[in-house]
Amino acid sequence: MTLSMAAIGSALGFIFAMTLVYFRTWPSYWLIPLRYLIVAYVEVFRRIPFLVLAFLVFFATKALGLNISLFFVACATVVLMATAFIAEIIRAGFESIRPNQWESAEVLNFGRARTIFYVIWPQTLPIVVPSAFSYFVMFIKETSLTSQIGAFELMTAGKYFNNIGITPILSFGTCLALYFLLSYPLTLLGHYVERRLKGRFNRPTGEEAG
């Protein structure tokens, strides 16, 4: 359940983050109000503690009369948080690309979507992927806070076993070990993907190799 919350929330957050950055970096005067709203969203949600946001989402769903499970409340919290953090990572990656890359694509009559996904995005991957994996690992750990709203995940199970008489050291020590087993392989995978991407996009040309 813990891994599912983090995976679903981060995957949807990544999709929404790409959408936000797509419009935020669009140089159109008509979209200035939308860009301000996107900037406000990113700045606000990057500064709200995860637990506070979880309570806000929980009580907002109750106030609206929505009968959804606590699992989806937890996923929605991760989505809101992940969208803000990953959007900032992708924006920084886009801004690291030299302007002549955009200009060259425009000269070749590439549309905006084609420019981003075929020219800009591949060059930003070595920048985006390491940070994205770091935040994914962070969201796995942050899901422990959703136990405060009653969502069933790893920490909730630890509390349950502690309440039925198993010692806290064994109950929460097991939680610690399981969080490590979930997080550390993802960290190693992030390092591996980062090395592969750097090797792919930093290969010397024939002239440089000579």
N, CA, C and O of each residue as an XYZ file, in Angstrom:
840
protein
N       0.834     -1.205      0.000
C       0.000      0.000      0.000
C       0.869      1.256      0.000
O       0.582      2.226     -0.701
N       1.937      1.219      0.800
C       2.847      2.364      0.860
C       3.464      2.648     -0.502
O       3.493      3.791     -0.958
N       3.958      1.595     -1.146
C       4.577      1.756     -2.459
C       3.557      2.184     -3.499
O       3.867      2.983     -4.383
N       2.335      1.654     -3.401
C       1.281      2.021     -4.353
C       0.927      3.498     -4.246
O       0.769      4.180     -5.259
N       0.804      3.992     -3.007
C       0.510      5.417     -2.805
C       1.567      6.291     -3.465
O       1.251      7.234     -4.191
N       2.836      5.958     -3.199
C       3.929      6.772     -3.738
C       4.011      6.653     -5.252
O       4.240      7.647     -5.941
N       3.824      5.429     -5.782
C       3.948      5.213     -7.225
C       2.821      5.897     -7.993
O       3.070      6.593     -8.977
N       1.570      5.696     -7.540
C       0.432      6.317     -8.221
C       0.519      7.840     -8.129
O       0.342      8.545     -9.122
N       0.795      8.338     -6.914
C       0.885      9.789     -6.721
C       1.992     10.424     -7.538
O       1.798     11.485     -8.129
N       3.165      9.777     -7.577
C       4.295     10.339     -8.320
C       4.078     10.252     -9.822
O       4.446     11.174    -10.550
N       3.482      9.153    -10.302
C       3.235      9.005    -11.743
C       2.254     10.060    -12.239
O       2.501     10.719    -13.250
N       1.142     10.220    -11.525
C       0.173     11.242    -11.919
C       0.759     12.641    -11.729
O       0.521     13.537    -12.538
N       1.524     12.817    -10.654
C       2.161     14.112    -10.415
C       3.118     14.478    -11.538
O       3.217     15.644    -11.919
N       3.824     13.481    -12.070
C       4.755     13.735    -13.171
C       4.006     14.194    -14.417
O       4.435     15.125    -15.099
N       2.885     13.537    -14.711
C       2.088     13.914    -15.887
C       1.548     15.333    -15.737
O       1.629     16.135    -16.668
N       0.995     15.640    -14.562
C       0.458     16.981    -14.323
C       1.570     18.031    -14.324
O       1.375     19.151    -14.795
N       2.737     17.657    -13.793
C       3.868     18.587    -13.761
C       4.316     18.941    -15.173
O       4.610     20.101    -15.464
N       4.369     17.932    -16.057
C       4.728     18.199    -17.447
C       3.731     19.153    -18.095
O       4.109     20.040    -18.859
N       2.452     18.957    -17.780
C       1.414     19.839    -18.330
C       1.595     21.265    -17.843
O       1.492     22.210    -18.626
N       1.864     21.428    -16.546
C       2.062     22.769    -15.987
C       3.272     23.461    -16.619
O       3.207     24.637    -16.979
N       4.370     22.721    -16.748
C       5.584     23.320    -17.325
C       5.371     23.654    -18.793
O       5.894     24.654    -19.287
N       4.609     22.826    -19.489
C       4.321     23.076    -20.907
C       3.675     24.457    -21.080
O       4.061     25.225    -21.960
N       2.692     24.758    -20.233
C       2.007     26.047    -20.348
C       2.794     27.178    -19.678
O       2.726     28.329    -20.108
N       3.531     26.842    -18.634
C       4.298     27.890    -17.946
C       5.401     28.450    -18.831
O       5.720     29.636    -18.748
N       5.981     27.616    -19.668
C       7.084     28.057    -20.533
C       6.606     28.500    -21.911
O       7.421     28.796    -22.784
N       5.309     28.546    -22.109
C       4.772     28.959    -23.413
C       4.806     30.486    -23.497
O       4.114     31.149    -22.724
N       5.589     31.060    -24.408
C       5.729     32.526    -24.473
C       4.575     33.199    -25.203
O       4.749     33.739    -26.295
N       3.403     33.162    -24.596
C       2.231     33.796    -25.194
C       1.639     34.786    -24.196
O       1.457     34.465    -23.021
N       1.343     35.985    -24.673
C       0.769     37.005    -23.787
C      -0.608     36.593    -23.269
O      -1.006     36.990    -22.174
N      -1.328     35.803    -24.049
C      -2.659     35.375    -23.632
C      -2.602     34.454    -22.423
O      -3.576     34.331    -21.680
N      -1.460     33.808    -22.231
C      -1.345     32.835    -21.143
C      -0.691     33.403    -19.892
O      -0.399     32.657    -18.958
N      -0.458     34.709    -19.860
C       0.186     35.309    -18.684
C      -0.602     35.047    -17.401
O       0.007     34.665    -16.403
N      -1.945     35.235    -17.375
C      -2.686     34.924    -16.134
C      -2.534     33.462    -15.712
O      -2.390     33.164    -14.526
N      -2.567     32.547    -16.695
C      -2.407     31.137    -16.381
C      -1.022     30.852    -15.824
O      -0.872     30.060    -14.894
N      -0.001     31.504    -16.398
C       1.360     31.295    -15.903
C       1.497     31.771    -14.461
O       2.173     31.124    -13.662
N       0.872     32.881    -14.120
C       0.905     33.361    -12.735
C       0.234     32.365    -11.792
O       0.719     32.127    -10.686
N      -0.887     31.783    -12.235
C      -1.572     30.788    -11.411
C      -0.696     29.547    -11.203
O      -0.648     28.986    -10.109
N      -0.013     29.135    -12.260
C       0.865     27.967    -12.159
C       2.018     28.233    -11.204
O       2.356     27.386    -10.378
N       2.622     29.416    -11.321
C       3.718     29.783    -10.421
C       3.224     29.813     -8.977
O       3.912     29.332     -8.077
N       2.037     30.376     -8.750
C       1.468     30.446     -7.402
C       1.239     29.044     -6.846
O       1.547     28.770     -5.686
N       0.697     28.162     -7.679
C       0.460     26.784     -7.236
C       1.757     26.117     -6.812
O       1.837     25.528     -5.734
N       2.772     26.209     -7.664
C       4.051     25.550     -7.385
C       4.681     26.109     -6.120
O       5.157     25.351     -5.274
N       4.688     27.431     -5.987
C       5.332     28.042     -4.822
C       4.593     27.720     -3.530
O       5.223     27.502     -2.495
N       3.271     27.690     -3.577
C       2.487     27.420     -2.360
C       2.622     25.965     -1.929
O       2.902     25.684     -0.764
N       2.420     25.029     -2.876
C       2.394     23.621     -2.499
C       3.777     23.061     -2.199
O       3.889     22.013     -1.563
N       4.823     23.732     -2.642
C       6.167     23.298     -2.268
C       6.503     23.691     -0.834
O       7.496     23.220     -0.280
N       5.688     24.546     -0.232
C       5.984     25.042      1.106
C       4.972     24.596      2.167
O       5.067     24.991      3.329
N       4.000     23.769      1.756
C       3.042     23.231      2.713
C       3.550     21.881      3.221
O       3.892     21.019      2.411
N       3.609     21.676      4.534
C       4.005     20.359      5.055
C       3.058     19.265      4.572
O       1.856     19.490      4.428
N       3.603     18.097      4.328
C       2.811     16.995      3.775
C       1.632     16.654      4.678
O       0.524     16.436      4.189
N       1.857     16.606      5.994
C       0.788     16.231      6.918
C      -0.348     17.252      6.901
O      -1.521     16.881      6.947
N       0.001     18.538      6.836
C      -1.024     19.586      6.769
C      -1.855     19.424      5.495
O      -3.081     19.531      5.528
N      -1.184     19.168      4.380
C      -1.900     18.985      3.117
C      -2.801     17.755      3.165
O      -3.908     17.770      2.628
N      -2.322     16.684      3.815
C      -3.137     15.471      3.935
C      -4.429     15.758      4.699
O      -5.501     15.298      4.304
N      -4.329     16.519      5.797
C      -5.529     16.880      6.555
C      -6.452     17.780      5.735
O      -7.672     17.631      5.791
N      -5.872     18.717      4.971
C      -6.691     19.605      4.146
C      -7.463     18.822      3.087
O      -8.651     19.061      2.873
N      -6.782     17.889      2.428
C      -7.450     17.068      1.411
C      -8.525     16.197      2.062
O      -9.622     16.049      1.523
N      -8.207     15.626      3.213
C      -9.157     14.759      3.921
C     -10.441     15.516      4.278
O     -11.541     15.047      3.989
N     -10.296     16.689      4.907
C     -11.478     17.439      5.334
C     -12.189     18.094      4.150
O     -13.399     18.312      4.200
N     -11.440     18.413      3.079
C     -12.079     18.971      1.879
C     -12.996     17.944      1.236
O     -14.094     18.284      0.795
N     -12.556     16.685      1.178
C     -13.407     15.641      0.591
C     -14.658     15.422      1.448
O     -15.741     15.176      0.916
N     -14.507     15.510      2.766
C     -15.673     15.361      3.654
C     -16.639     16.532      3.482
O     -17.856     16.348      3.450
N     -16.075     17.751      3.371
C     -16.923     18.934      3.219
C     -17.697     18.902      1.911
O     -18.823     19.395      1.838
N     -17.091     18.318      0.869
C     -17.747     18.236     -0.437
C     -18.681     17.029     -0.542
O     -19.353     16.837     -1.556
N     -18.713     16.231      0.505
C     -19.583     15.065      0.492
C     -19.089     13.936     -0.383
O     -19.877     13.093     -0.813
N     -17.792     13.906     -0.653
C     -17.229     12.857     -1.504
C     -16.931     11.623     -0.661
O     -16.226     11.701      0.345
N     -17.461     10.512     -1.072
C     -17.263      9.265     -0.332
C     -16.148      8.454     -0.995
O     -16.402      7.487     -1.713
N     -14.909      8.873     -0.738
C     -13.763      8.173     -1.323
C     -12.914      7.587     -0.200
O     -12.931      8.071      0.932
N     -12.181      6.548     -0.535
C     -11.393      5.850      0.478
C     -10.199      6.692      0.915
O      -9.772      7.611      0.216
N      -9.678      6.355      2.081
C      -8.511      7.060      2.600
C      -7.272      6.796      1.736
O      -6.353      7.613      1.687
N      -7.261      5.662      1.066
C      -6.152      5.375      0.149
C      -6.099      6.420     -0.957
O      -5.024      6.919     -1.290
N      -7.248      6.752     -1.523
C      -7.270      7.743     -2.600
C      -7.038      9.158     -2.065
O      -6.509     10.011     -2.777
N      -7.432      9.407     -0.817
C      -7.091     10.689     -0.188
C      -5.579     10.824     -0.085
O      -5.017     11.878     -0.383
N      -4.923      9.744      0.341
C      -3.464      9.748      0.445
C      -2.822      9.933     -0.927
O      -1.866     10.695     -1.071
N      -3.352      9.230     -1.944
C      -2.807      9.368     -3.299
C      -2.972     10.793     -3.817
O      -2.065     11.343     -4.441
N      -4.150     11.394     -3.550
C      -4.397     12.770     -3.993
C      -3.424     13.738     -3.343
O      -2.969     14.691     -3.975
N      -3.104     13.490     -2.069
C      -2.138     14.344     -1.374
C      -0.772     14.252     -2.032
O      -0.111     15.267     -2.253
N      -0.353     13.032     -2.342
C       0.942     12.847     -3.004
C       0.936     13.502     -4.377
O       1.927     14.114     -4.775
N      -0.180     13.380     -5.112
C      -0.276     13.997     -6.446
C      -0.093     15.508     -6.356
O       0.669     16.087     -7.129
N      -0.784     16.145     -5.424
C      -0.689     17.605     -5.282
C       0.731     18.030     -4.943
O       1.242     19.011     -5.483
N       1.363     17.284     -4.046
C       2.722     17.627     -3.648
C       3.726     17.318     -4.753
O       4.603     18.128     -5.054
N       3.585     16.130     -5.357
C       4.524     15.722     -6.402
C       4.447     16.637     -7.612
O       5.473     16.955     -8.214
N       3.243     17.067     -7.978
C       3.083     17.963     -9.126
C       3.895     19.238     -8.932
O       4.571     19.694     -9.854
N       3.829     19.805     -7.751
C       4.550     21.056     -7.485
C       6.057     20.850     -7.519
O       6.772     21.623     -8.155
N       6.549     19.815     -6.841
C       7.998     19.596     -6.771
C       8.574     19.201     -8.129
O       9.605     19.730     -8.544
N       7.917     18.280     -8.817
C       8.448     17.808    -10.098
C       8.338     18.890    -11.169
O       9.185     18.970    -12.058
N       7.296     19.724    -11.088
C       7.176     20.827    -12.049
C       8.372     21.764    -11.942
O       8.873     22.253    -12.955
N       8.823     22.012    -10.738
C       9.986     22.892    -10.552
C      11.258     22.241    -11.083
O      12.124     22.922    -11.632
N      11.372     20.928    -10.920
C      12.541     20.210    -11.443
C      12.564     20.279    -12.968
O      13.601     20.562    -13.569
N      11.408     20.018    -13.590
C      11.349     20.032    -15.057
C      11.587     21.439    -15.592
O      12.273     21.614    -16.600
N      11.023     22.442    -14.923
C      11.243     23.827    -15.363
C      12.725     24.174    -15.336
O      13.239     24.790    -16.270
N      13.416     23.779    -14.260
C      14.852     24.041    -14.171
C      15.599     23.318    -15.284
O      16.564     23.846    -15.837
N      15.148     22.100    -15.612
C      15.775     21.371    -16.710
C      15.580     22.069    -18.042
O      16.503     22.140    -18.853
N      14.376     22.586    -18.272
C      14.112     23.310    -19.514
C      14.984     24.567    -19.615
O      15.524     24.878    -20.676
N      15.106     25.266    -18.519
C      15.868     26.522    -18.536
C      17.368     26.287    -18.690
O      18.109     27.207    -19.036
N      17.824     25.046    -18.431
C      19.249     24.751    -18.594
C      19.637     24.537    -20.058
O      20.820     24.516    -20.397
N      18.636     24.381    -20.914
C      18.906     24.164    -22.344
C      19.172     25.509    -23.014
O      18.456     26.481    -22.772
N      20.174     25.560    -23.831
C      20.538     26.812    -24.499
C      19.423     27.283    -25.427
O      18.768     26.466    -26.074
N      19.205     28.589    -25.495
C      18.128     29.131    -26.348
C      18.259     28.741    -27.813
O      17.258     28.654    -28.525
N      19.492     28.506    -28.270
C      19.652     28.186    -29.689
C      19.015     26.844    -30.058
O      18.740     26.586    -31.230
N      18.779     25.984    -29.049
C      18.094     24.726    -29.322
C      16.633     24.974    -29.701
O      16.110     24.363    -30.633
N      15.985     25.875    -28.966
C      14.614     26.257    -29.297
C      14.564     26.940    -30.666
O      13.682     26.666    -31.480
N      15.538     27.843    -30.902
C      15.561     28.591    -32.163
C      15.800     27.669    -33.353
O      15.200     27.847    -34.413
N      16.686     26.674    -33.176
C      16.952     25.742    -34.268
C      15.717     24.922    -34.615
O      15.428     24.681    -35.787
N      14.986     24.493    -33.578
C      13.756     23.745    -33.823
C      12.710     24.608    -34.526
O      11.961     24.125    -35.376
N      12.668     25.883    -34.165
C      11.719     26.796    -34.809
C      12.072     26.990    -36.281
O      11.187     27.047    -37.135
N      13.382     27.093    -36.576
C      13.826     27.230    -37.963
C      13.422     26.004    -38.783
O      13.089     26.115    -39.963
N      13.457     24.835    -38.139
C      13.074     23.598    -38.824
C      11.567     23.410    -38.879
O      11.076     22.368    -39.314
N      10.829     24.440    -38.429
C       9.366     24.442    -38.473
C       8.751     23.379    -37.563
O       7.713     22.796    -37.876
N       9.413     23.139    -36.431
C       8.855     22.241    -35.429
C       7.784     22.986    -34.647
O       7.965     24.156    -34.310
N       6.679     22.326    -34.356
C       5.692     22.898    -33.455
C       6.193     22.851    -32.027
O       7.224     22.241    -31.744
N       5.467     23.494    -31.126
C       5.927     23.566    -29.732
C       6.001     22.174    -29.097
O       7.002     21.827    -28.470
N       4.950     21.389    -29.261
C       4.940     20.057    -28.656
C       6.071     19.201    -29.225
O       6.743     18.480    -28.487
N       6.275     19.281    -30.521
C       7.336     18.490    -31.152
C       8.712     18.949    -30.697
O       9.608     18.127    -30.504
N       8.888     20.252    -30.525
C      10.157     20.789    -30.043
C      10.474     20.273    -28.650
O      11.596     19.851    -28.370
N       9.465     20.314    -27.774
C       9.685     19.897    -26.387
C       9.993     18.411    -26.306
O      10.960     18.024    -25.650
N       9.198     17.567    -26.953
C       9.329     16.133    -26.759
C      10.424     15.485    -27.597
O      10.874     14.384    -27.281
N      10.860     16.158    -28.667
C      11.899     15.563    -29.503
C      13.243     16.276    -29.420
O      14.270     15.701    -29.782
N      13.251     17.519    -28.950
C      14.504     18.279    -28.895
C      14.886     18.609    -27.451
O      15.998     18.306    -27.019
N      13.980     19.221    -26.714
C      14.299     19.720    -25.372
C      14.256     18.607    -24.324
O      15.182     18.469    -23.525
N      13.199     17.829    -24.326
C      13.010     16.825    -23.286
C      14.149     15.809    -23.197
O      14.606     15.523    -22.090
N      14.628     15.252    -24.310
C      15.742     14.296    -24.195
C      16.981     14.898    -23.557
O      17.721     14.194    -22.870
N      17.222     16.190    -23.768
C      18.404     16.832    -23.191
C      18.235     17.151    -21.703
O      19.220     17.311    -20.982
N      16.991     17.242    -21.250
C      16.753     17.543    -19.834
C      16.717     16.289    -18.973
O      16.789     16.392    -17.748
N      16.607     15.113    -19.571
C      16.491     13.878    -18.802
C      17.634     13.681    -17.799
O      17.362     13.337    -16.649
N      18.915     13.886    -18.188
C      19.984     13.694    -17.199
C      19.877     14.640    -16.013
O      20.430     14.362    -14.949
N      19.177     15.748    -16.180
C      19.000     16.707    -15.093
C      17.786     16.348    -14.244
O      17.821     16.457    -13.018
N      16.717     15.921    -14.903
C      15.444     15.685    -14.223
C      15.429     14.365    -13.469
O      14.949     14.304    -12.337
N      15.953     13.302    -14.086
C      15.801     11.961    -13.524
C      16.378     11.812    -12.112
O      15.682     11.286    -11.244
N      17.632     12.254    -11.832
C      18.154     12.063    -10.468
C      17.292     12.725     -9.400
O      17.016     12.120     -8.365
N      16.868     13.956     -9.640
C      16.036     14.649     -8.660
C      14.669     14.006     -8.540
O      14.118     13.920     -7.442
N      14.107     13.548     -9.672
C      12.790     12.897     -9.641
C      12.838     11.625     -8.806
O      11.914     11.362     -8.036
N      13.897     10.829     -8.945
C      14.035      9.621     -8.131
C      14.180      9.975     -6.653
O      13.635      9.284     -5.792
N      14.911     11.049     -6.358
C      15.072     11.469     -4.962
C      13.737     11.823     -4.343
O      13.463     11.468     -3.196
N      12.904     12.524     -5.101
C      11.595     12.894     -4.573
C      10.664     11.689     -4.481
O       9.816     11.634     -3.591
N      10.810     10.727     -5.383
C       9.997      9.520     -5.293
C      10.300      8.773     -3.993
O       9.394      8.300     -3.307
N      11.594      8.677     -3.670
C      11.988      8.050     -2.403
C      11.446      8.862     -1.228
O      10.996      8.296     -0.232
N      11.489     10.179     -1.346
C      10.963     11.033     -0.275
C       9.470     10.797     -0.073
O       9.001     10.749      1.064
N       8.715     10.649     -1.171
C       7.272     10.448     -1.054
C       6.949      9.096     -0.439
O       5.930      8.960      0.237
N       7.795      8.092     -0.656
C       7.597      6.805      0.017
C       7.644      7.000      1.527
O       6.830      6.440      2.261
N       8.601      7.796      1.980
C       8.713      8.044      3.428
C       7.600      8.957      3.927
O       7.116      8.793      5.047
N       7.192      9.924      3.098
C       6.145     10.858      3.523
C       4.796     10.170      3.691
O       3.959     10.645      4.459
N       4.567      9.061      2.991
C       3.279      8.383      3.124
C       3.039      7.895      4.544
O       1.900      7.623      4.921
N       4.104      7.782      5.338
C       3.927      7.367      6.735
C       3.040      8.354      7.488
O       2.369      7.985      8.451
N       3.042      9.607      7.045
C       2.231     10.625      7.716
C       0.743     10.452      7.449
O      -0.084     10.964      8.204
N       0.391      9.736      6.382
C      -1.034      9.540      6.101
C      -1.692      8.617      7.130
O      -2.918      8.511      7.173
N      -0.883      7.949      7.958
C      -1.454      7.148      9.041
C      -2.210      8.035     10.026
O      -3.083      7.562     10.752
N      -1.866      9.341     10.047
C      -2.534     10.267     10.957
C      -3.982     10.529     10.565
O      -4.783     10.945     11.402
N      -4.328     10.291      9.299
C      -5.723     10.464      8.877
C      -6.431      9.118      8.779
O      -7.588      9.043      8.366
N      -5.725      8.056      9.162
C      -6.342      6.733      9.186
C      -6.081      5.876      7.972
O      -6.614      4.771      7.880
N      -5.273      6.353      7.031
C      -4.984      5.547      5.838
C      -4.180      4.317      6.237
O      -3.294      4.394      7.088
N      -4.489      3.195      5.623
C      -3.790      1.952      5.960
C      -2.529      1.843      5.121
O      -2.592      1.662      3.905
N      -1.406      1.951      5.770
C      -0.112      1.778      5.104
C       0.867      1.213      6.132
O       0.448      0.679      7.159
N       2.153      1.326      5.863
C       3.154      0.631      6.662
C       3.155      1.076      8.129
O       3.189      0.239      9.031
N       3.119      2.371      8.364
C       3.131      2.855      9.744
C       1.856      2.480     10.486
O       1.895      2.219     11.689
N       0.731      2.449      9.789
C      -0.530      2.029     10.408
C      -0.423      0.583     10.879
O      -0.885      0.232     11.964
N       0.199     -0.255     10.036
C       0.406     -1.651     10.420
C       1.327     -1.739     11.640
O       1.097     -2.544     12.543
N       2.378     -0.898     11.655
C       3.278     -0.887     12.807
C       2.549     -0.515     14.096
O       2.771     -1.124     15.143
N       1.683      0.484     14.009
C       0.894      0.887     15.182
C      -0.048     -0.229     15.622
O      -0.234     -0.468     16.815
N      -0.636     -0.905     14.645
C      -1.563     -1.992     14.972
C      -0.853     -3.087     15.758
O      -1.345     -3.523     16.799
N       0.300     -3.533     15.267
C       1.022     -4.604     15.953
C       1.528     -4.147     17.326
O       1.605     -4.947     18.258
N       1.870     -2.869     17.448
C       2.274     -2.354     18.744
C       1.100     -2.351     19.724
O       1.270     -2.640     20.908
N      -0.097     -2.020     19.216
C      -1.279     -1.961     20.077
C      -1.742     -3.331     20.555
O      -2.379     -3.435     21.604
N      -1.432     -4.384     19.802
C      -1.872     -5.719     20.236
C      -0.828     -6.413     21.095
O      -0.962     -7.595     21.412
N       0.230     -5.665     21.477
C       1.162     -6.199     22.461
C       2.564     -6.479     21.985
O       3.428     -6.813     22.796
N       2.823     -6.354     20.695
C       4.190     -6.556     20.206
C       5.025     -5.333     20.582
O       4.547     -4.201     20.509
N       6.251     -5.565     20.979
C       7.085     -4.475     21.485
C       7.282     -3.398     20.424
O       7.355     -3.703     19.233
N       7.368     -2.113     20.858
C       7.584     -1.027     19.884
C       8.849     -1.198     19.070
O       8.884     -0.854     17.889
N       9.905     -1.738     19.705
C      11.165     -1.909     18.973
C      10.972     -2.868     17.809
O      11.469     -2.623     16.710
N      10.248     -3.965     18.048
C      10.013     -4.931     16.972
C       9.041     -4.378     15.939
O       9.267     -4.524     14.738
N       7.957     -3.741     16.394
C       6.934     -3.227     15.472
C       7.506     -2.150     14.558
O       7.439     -2.255     13.334
N       8.070     -1.113     15.175
C       8.558      0.017     14.378
C       9.940     -0.244     13.795
O      10.322      0.371     12.800
N      10.689     -1.153     14.410
C      11.955     -1.562     13.804
C      11.725     -2.285     12.488
O      12.491     -2.130     11.536
N      10.649     -3.087     12.446
C      10.285     -3.749     11.189
C       9.869     -2.722     10.140
O      10.214     -2.845      8.965
N       9.120     -1.703     10.582
C       8.753     -0.619      9.653
C       9.996      0.053      9.091
O      10.080      0.329      7.895
N      10.967      0.314      9.973
C      12.219      0.941      9.536
C      12.900      0.096      8.468
O      13.334      0.608      7.436
N      12.990     -1.221      8.731
C      13.656     -2.108      7.776
C      12.915     -2.145      6.442
O      13.540     -2.161      5.382
N      11.588     -2.159      6.496
C      10.812     -2.226      5.256
C      10.903     -0.923      4.463
O      10.965     -0.952      3.234
N      10.912      0.228      5.162
C      11.107      1.497      4.453
C      12.464      1.512      3.756
O      12.591      1.998      2.632
N      13.468      0.981      4.430
C      14.798      0.921      3.819
C      14.784      0.008      2.592
O      15.365      0.344      1.560
N      14.119     -1.148      2.705
C      14.063     -2.084      1.589
C      13.286     -1.529      0.405
O      13.540     -1.907     -0.738
N      12.343     -0.637      0.672
C      11.609      0.009     -0.414
C      12.417      1.137     -1.047
O      12.384      1.330     -2.263
N      13.138      1.874     -0.216
C      13.786      3.108     -0.678
C      15.161      2.875     -1.303
O      15.479      3.467     -2.335
N      15.972      2.024     -0.691
C      17.365      1.904     -1.138
C      17.488      1.360     -2.562
O      18.273      1.903     -3.339
N      16.745      0.308     -2.941
C      16.841     -0.150     -4.344
C      16.448      0.939     -5.341
O      17.024      1.014     -6.426
N      15.475      1.784     -4.990
C      15.082      2.875     -5.881
C      16.196      3.899     -6.003
O      16.411      4.466     -7.075
N      16.905      4.137     -4.905
C      18.048      5.046     -4.959
C      19.126      4.502     -5.888
O      19.687      5.241     -6.697
N      19.414      3.204     -5.769
C      20.400      2.574     -6.656
C      19.939      2.618     -8.111
O      20.739      2.854     -9.016
N      18.632      2.385     -8.331
C      18.096      2.455     -9.691
C      18.239      3.864    -10.253
O      18.563      4.037    -11.428
N      17.999      4.869     -9.417
C      18.160      6.249     -9.856
C      19.585      6.549    -10.277
O      19.811      7.212    -11.289
N      20.562      6.055     -9.493
C      21.975      6.261     -9.851
C      22.320      5.552    -11.157
O      23.062      6.083    -11.983
N      21.770      4.341    -11.337
C      22.046      3.584    -12.554
C      21.480      4.300    -13.784
O      22.167      4.448    -14.794
N      20.231      4.738    -13.688
C      19.605      5.451    -14.811
C      20.353      6.748    -15.099
O      20.533      7.117    -16.260
N      20.787      7.440    -14.050
C      21.535      8.687    -14.241
C      22.826      8.437    -15.013
O      23.162      9.188    -15.929
N      23.552      7.376    -14.639
C      24.802      7.066    -15.345
C      24.537      6.704    -16.804
O      25.283      7.112    -17.693
N      23.480      5.940    -17.047
C      23.163      5.551    -18.419
C      22.797      6.772    -19.265
O      23.206      6.878    -20.421
N      22.040      7.674    -18.693
C      21.627      8.860    -19.440
C      22.817      9.767    -19.725
O      22.945     10.313    -20.821
N      23.685      9.923    -18.731
C      24.865     10.765    -18.954
C      25.766     10.157    -20.016
O      26.338     10.870    -20.840
N      25.890      8.836    -19.992
C      26.702      8.182    -21.010
C      26.088      8.300    -22.389
O      26.797      8.395    -23.392
N      24.768      8.293    -22.433
C      24.078      8.359    -23.730
C      24.166      9.742    -24.337
O      24.393      9.875    -25.539
N      23.989     10.787    -23.522
C      23.905     12.145    -24.056
C      25.230     12.895    -24.020
O      25.328     14.004    -24.543
N      26.258     12.292    -23.401
C      27.560     12.958    -23.343
C      28.629     12.211    -24.128
O      29.821     12.369    -23.865
N      28.202     11.391    -25.097
C      29.179     10.687    -25.919
C      29.924     11.668    -26.804
O      29.306     12.556    -27.390
N      31.246     11.527    -26.917
C      31.996     12.435    -27.785
C      31.698     12.160    -29.252
O      31.488     11.015    -29.653
N      31.683     13.204    -30.030
C      31.510     13.060    -31.474
C      32.791     12.548    -32.080
O      33.822     12.500    -31.409
N      32.741     12.163    -33.348
C      33.940     11.664    -34.006
C      35.059     12.684    -34.026
O      36.232     12.342    -33.873
N      34.682     13.956    -34.219
C      35.691     15.015    -34.280
C      36.337     15.206    -32.907
O      37.547     15.410    -32.810
N      35.494     15.138    -31.802
C      36.024     15.336    -30.474
C      36.899     14.151    -30.074
O      37.926     14.309    -29.414
N      36.458     12.938    -30.497
C      37.243     11.758    -30.141
C      38.594     11.751    -30.819
O      39.583     11.275    -30.262
N      38.625     12.290    -32.041
C      39.893     12.361    -32.749
C      40.812     13.361    -32.122
O      41.933     13.551    -32.594
